[in-house]
Amino acid sequence: MKLGIVGLPNVGKSTLFNAITKAGAESANYPFCTIEPNVGVVSVPDKRLEILREMYDSQKVVPTAIEFYDIAGLVKGASKGEGLGNKFLSHIREVAAIIHVVRCFEDENIVHVEGSVGPLRDIETINLELIFSDIEVIDRRIQKTKKLLKGDKSLQKELDLLERIKQTLEEGKSARTLDLTEDEQEMIKGFSLLSYKPIIYVANVSEEDLLEDNDNAMVQEVRKHAKTENAEVVVVCAKIESEISELDDEEKAQFLEELGLEESGLDKLIKAGYRLLGLISFLTAGPQEVRAWTIKIGTKAPQAAGKIHTDIERGFIRAETISFDNLVAAGSMANAKEKGLVRLEGKDYVVQDGDVILFRFNV
């Protein structure tokens, strides 16, 4: 899963990126200190893996991972090449979802590219640049489709969708706000639209605001806007995340407890990413290793097996499956089998989150 971190200059993008990936990307109080995207790979926290490791006495644990791309600060006119905008937009095209960091705190010591803090204005600035870029893509696609339509009338549906998308974009709305049928959702994937990508708004707040029970007025504005786009909102304090990143697991848990926080911003961000992209994890376990594998909700057993190796998918026979909770309750796989808790699932089985699976195959 590739997530691209975007935002206006000096909203806390690189600070957040450094904190969640410990990658040490340059973070400075001036625009465009990030030109090429920094990439950080982060393990997805999953408490189930350690429990399975102890049960199987496994030699190693391999969690699934997320790639975070720290994409340089966008500015007005990016779609026309301002501030190296075309390059930045091409980086966004490569990610599965966008993490839009929005500054929701006042601090006279940190300059804002617009001269003042305004979350909705910042959101609109970025979204409009993505929309302008998409309009150019759609216009070219419409021209091409109209030419091809003369010889292939089946393209009329595509043309109708393109015209609808263009109208929405010209109203200043992102393509992700469209209400589409399943067929249209498949079609639009082929258009590579930036404003159709799923988005998580990360409201970067002060330490005081994070520890308050209620959102500040700026965060409330962000949440209200996010509802119009079916977007996720995660509230973090990049400064606190920076402090957390320096701690080991035990110290981290203690620090969060002292602050009265249930989880870190990174954990919240990963959960939001999974929800937004419709992702789950299944597990494999044995003496050699315990491993988590990320798949889309609705993935069937053979395709899940293909995540491990294409040969397993090709020669799929069955999946010996048990839910993580049932396995833990049984105490061991041997006990689970004695109690009849292990199921033999075929090619049509839809894998569930937390399934512990042993694939049988023959090639």
Buried (B, 14 or more C-beta within 10 A) or exposed (E): BEBBBBBBBBBBBBBBBBBBBEBEBEBEEEBBBBEEBBBBEBBBBBEBBEBBBEBBEBEEBBBBEBBBBBBBBBBBEBBEEEBBBEBBBEBBEEBBBBBBBBBBBEEEEEEBBBEEBBBEEBBBBBBBBBBBBBBEBBEEBBEEBEEEBEEEEEBEEBBEBBEBBBEBBEEEBBBBBBEBEEEBEEBBEEBEBBBBBBBBBBBBBBEEBBEEEEBBEBBBBBBEBBEEBEBBBBBBBBBBBBBBBEBEEEEBEEBBEEBEBEEBBBBBBBBBBBEBBEBBBBBBBBEEBBBBBBBEBEBBBBBBBBBBEEEBBEBBBBBBBBBBEBBBEBEEBEEBEEEEBBBEBEEEBEBBBBBBBBBEBEE
